[in-house]
């Protein structure tokens, strides 16, 4: 290693997290870009953990409660590690071992899906089941039943060998939470509370909020700044049902960072070791946690999103620092803030481009109606109602799209755009331009 690189690494290891004023400036800039800023109470709160615990909030209260979405997955992995430590389950146990005989889990080439495969997002199960058809797109998981999940699993054919590759699956980790609860003969909510939340003293984290916590719930917002309903995930709770505060998430970070901090800490260490590759050579996965390999070290992290909220939690085990970011706008991806606070060489993304809606002739809109295949398992269906188009991606709710010209359209619920042609489309999102071909 060159001397300059060694010096830079040494300095980075000594460096703590940014100052309160620097963090406040980042948050203020981001919140100012929200639609209808100040009218409905959108905001971001950050928890910083280095030599001390600090909370910086803009637009919301520092002790507000937020939906944390898929960050719930690392709590599900924590339950798995606890049950392994107690000898109640093994990582190589087939999932089917803990399900009723009426539930048939797909297998392939003589290999069964194990708890390890679910926890490392390598089971071959899709992101969402194809029979996920919510009655209410504003609370999409609320009416998805255990029976529907079993029915999907019984009829699903795995597209590749189990363990062959990483594919992020809400269904997979939701199923993991479900089978762990069955093994423990309790509900997922009782299980996560008894095994993880109560032992760590996380009294502000729950699925069902007490009246006191509900009074502190920050309202969630959509991309237009409108307040939206909270989400309920009765069947797939292990994938995204928890609500929490930055103070509680910092408590969770402490327990993960310091193997001697709590009686659970050594167990939690099992969840963030590298267990499986992903499709990115710089990204590995542990038990639910993602591990980003950076020049100065690694960041262990997970993010989350529901209809009205976005979240991020991450830590650098070498520098012993951690960050939690909670946002009450479901359109505001805050991953870059979390990564930047942990590693200042990680860039903050520029403010989203402003889009202006224009009127387009209905005959032009009609040309775009159809089913577009972007990947064998991912389609976008364009439908029309009068002078408006709607887009619905595989296993997702239908959302309106708004014209900027005769061929370019934007979504308000996420920072994404579509270029439409009569025979195809291009999805522009997260710096990627993904083409799709229209089915005939």
Protein Blocks (a to p, Z undefined) as FASTA:
>chain_A
ZZklmmmmmmmmmpccddfklmmmmmmmmmmmpghihklopacdddddffbccdddehia
fkbccdekjmmmmmmmmmmmmmmmnopacfklcfklmpcfklccddeehiacdfklmmno
pnopafbdfklccfblklmmlmpcfklmmmmmmmpccfbdehkaccddfklmmmmmmmmm
mmnopafklmmmmmmmmmnopakbcfbdcfklmmmpccdddfkopacdddddfklmmnom
cccdfklmmmmmmmmmpmklpmklmmmmmmmccfbdcfbfkbccdehiacdddfklccdd
dddddfkbccdddddfklopacddddfbfklccklmmmmmmomkbccddddddddddddd
fklmmmmgccddfbfklccddddehjaccdddehiacdddddfbfkbccdfkbccddddd
fkbccddeehiacdddddZZ
